[in-house]
Amino acid sequence: MMLPQKAPIPGTGWGCVVCKLSGDGAIALVCDRCVETRAAIVDACRGYLKDGRRTPIAELAGSHAHDARVHQDFERGEGVR
């Protein structure tokens, strides 16, 4: 799951090619059951998913979000800037 905070280790999270958002967004692994029950996410990945390390969500800092203006342009067919 993509989280709206910065990843603990820059460059190891999610990003966006449309609005050129760097791959610095925090990610959490969530099982199907937790998604179905809307369980609280308590940990984010620390580093790459394969590393198996976690950080408490409460320790994440910074905001990581798409640029809505660029996405609106893209949806209107104006392409990627």
Buried (B, 14 or more C-beta within 10 A) or exposed (E): EBBEBBBBBEEBBBBBEBBEBBBBBBBBEEEEEBEEEEEEBEBBBBBBEEEEBBBEBEEBEEEBEBBEEBEEBBEEEEEEE
